[in-house]
Amino acid sequence: MKALDAIIQNLNEVRRRSLIIWDSIPEEYFDWKPDPEAMSIQEMIRHVLDSEHYYHLALLNKGSLTSYESPYETRAFTTLKEELHFSESYRDAFMSTVKSFADEDLTEIQIDRCDVGYIRSLGDMLMRIAYHEAVHSGQLLDYLRSAGVKRPKIWD
């Protein structure tokens, strides 16, 4: 398996497991959060989706954006199904861009995020994007445990 194929598989697998978690959350818990400083469940889902869009634009820019207008910012979160439907075109565009890279791009292209403390290769950045979503998936599982909500089995 080529490196890019493994990265694509990882991105898809992380999203598949996120969807299992998100789909398992009872709607009445979307505003739940463990403490006043934390993101709510719906804010965290929105954060993951919006971050992926930001990261996509940063990849195209080969670095952090000087300004970012989130397509989510003025949108009210209604239902998870509607949120995911709205996000489909952004996910498709992101994955299309990822699939357009060649294996040599993974080491040759540098993504400059000096504003947040690093410059990394494209391959490293793609793995960070998947890791970001995976971390939030783990947080949501902890939220569900803390709220006393049954957690889905994501390890199949």
Stockholm file with secondary structure:
# STOCKHOLM 1.0

chainA/1-156         MKALDAIIQNLNEVRRRSLIIWDSIPEEYFDWKPDPEAMSIQEMIRHVLDSEHYYHLALLNKGSLTSYESPYETRAFTTLKEELHFSESYRDAFMSTVKSFADEDLTEIQIDRCDVGYIRSLGDMLMRIAYHEAVHSGQLLDYLRSAGVKRPKIWD
#=GR chainA/1-156 SS CCHHHHHHHHHHHHHHHHHHHHHHSCGGGTTCCSSTTSCCHHHHHHHHHHHHHHHHHHHHHTBCCSCCCCSSTTCCCCCHHHHHHHHHHHHHHHHHHHHHCCTTHHHHCEEEEGGGTEEEEHHHHHHHHHHHHHHHHHHHHHHHHHHTCCCCCCCC
#=GC SS_cons         CCHHHHHHHHHHHHHHHHHHHHHHSCGGGTTCCSSTTSCCHHHHHHHHHHHHHHHHHHHHHTBCCSCCCCSSTTCCCCCHHHHHHHHHHHHHHHHHHHHHCCTTHHHHCEEEEGGGTEEEEHHHHHHHHHHHHHHHHHHHHHHHHHHTCCCCCCCC
//
